[in-house]
Amino acid sequence: MKLSNKGLVSPEWKEKGYKLFDYDREALAKNTHDNPIWVHFGAGNIFRGFPARLQQMIVEKGLSDKGIVVGEGFDSEIITDIYRKYDNLTLLVTLNADGSIDKEVVGTVTEAYSCAYGDDWNRFVEVFENPSLQMVSFTITEKGYALKNPAGEYFPGYVEDFRNGPGKGSMFLSRLCELMLYRYRKGAYPIALVSMDNCSHNGEKIQAAMTAIAHEWVSNGLVEKGFEDYMTSSSVAYPWSMIDKITPRPDPSVAEMLRKDGYEDTDVVVTSKHTYIASFVNAEECEYLVIEDTFPNGRPPLEEAGVYFTDRETVNKVEKMKVCTCLNPLHTALAVFGCLLGYTLISAEMKDKDLPRLVRRIGYDEGLPVVVNPGIIDPRKFIDEVVGIRIPNPFMPDTPQRIATDTSQKLSIRFGETIKAYIADPALSVKDLKCIPLVFAGWLRYVMGVDDEGKAFEPSSDPLLSYAQDAVKGITLGYEGDLGQLKEILSNQKIFGVDLYEAGLADLVLDYFRSMISGPGAVRATIEKVLG
């Protein structure tokens, strides 16, 4: 059983319970080549395990005869070592919470290229010049949209691209803007640029980046003013979206299961840019995609595959519901305390005697009173699914160490918005918040790089890790001195969303932190005390 166009003819696939697509892939590829409708940039696991399969669902229903053209602007080895090696096919392995496993071959990616100048790039130019193109979507991570560093200065690569102009771009977004310039000059055709990244107001981020680059080129006399007007006109839409599906790194236990079936292509590739990727994607069963329905050139009927199309306000509400209350805060709490308590699987934490109670308190007791209800999804039922099905799923190989990445960038939106809502509501008291301050104290304890047994560990990467570690420098287990050195970080609104002193929560965070540094086992004891 080899994942290739020729390999799929083997009868073993169906005999072993693998679902194969039933459309003519050659015809799909020709239709896509001649009149492409969808380009996606960001060729990693979330795309392969979610949007690519959504398109397959509507193709199999006879609602579309087009596939997806894929581009990768960060890690070209994904294209050479995975896409081309396996004829652009993906094996999606869905790990269900009830222990069952669904295995499906996804074939809707018909072309895949790197974004380097050359033959691959020339094909993208053809695609963008074609009036048939309806949407360009992205899963490039939140960092991928940043033109500036935390100090507000343009990254050197963009400064160079602003000076050099189209045709000489060193950064992915500069090259994307160049493709939009080709589309503008060919006929100013309408299009939607759709971020599907898991970040707040994602459409706003791609819009800000694209219009900034166009503006700089115009200001430097490198392109005509009409291009900037086009990028800010109704012909180019930047829909907001909310995406939710966990697709961790390819897991060795999944690879072993596939090998026992006779599936041969189980090697995991670790690229020079540290991308972990394989011919297969292992993913959870639950998935949500909500998109603002603003597509000036039309779009695939993805609502027939379960996508919610709605207005911007509703997208924003869904995103706030998920990010501020119903999922992301629970994940961050489990990430911080999971690392401190020695866990290496998120699912295993839900068997802990304390952590399930902690995340339920954060979600149901502290979050739901101020949750933003989007109407199309019920918040309480969403949390029910998160704590009852998604997080406890023993087959999901997701780790607290992965989720703990960039925690300093997450606290303000995942917890700070709830604190602000409590402050703004006269019927509520911020003093009633006990578990959210516990997570803040837990994070400060986490950046010390010492677990609850007193063993050193390496905190996950974070742009403010050094800053946070400097804040706790000199504080060790058993420390009984003054904690005044924490005043600066606890006042940092960029990290916590509020000044914790002004919010009236700093003293509680300090009390929790002092409790958790009293010695080995103090993190566990503090959690137990707070939960009662």
ABEGO torsion letter per residue (X at the ends): XBBBAAAAABAAAAAAGBBBBABBAAAAAAAAAABBABBBBGABAAAAABAAAAAAAAAAAGABABBBBBBBAABAAAAAAAAAAAGGBBBBBBBBAAGBBBBBBBAABABBBBABBEAAAAAAAAAAABAABABBBBBAEAAAABABBAAGBBBAAAAAAAAAEBGABABAAAAAAAAAAAAAAAGGBBBBBBBABBBBGAAAAAAAAAAAAAAAAAAAGABBAAAAAAAABAABBBBBBBBBBBBBBBBAAAAAAAAAAGBABABBBBBAAGBBBBABBBBBABBBBBBBBBBAAEBBBAAAAGBBBBBAAAAAAAAAAAAAAAAAAAAAAAAAAAAAAGBABAAAAAABAAAAAAAAAAAAAAAAAABBBAGABBAAAAAAAAAAAAAABAABABBAAAAABGAAAAAAAAAAAAAAAAAABAABBAAABAAAAAAAAAAAAAAAGBBAAGBBBBBBBBAAAAAAAAAABGBBBGBABBAAAAAAAAABAAAAGBBAAAAGAAAAAAAAAAAAAAEBGAAAAAAAAAAX
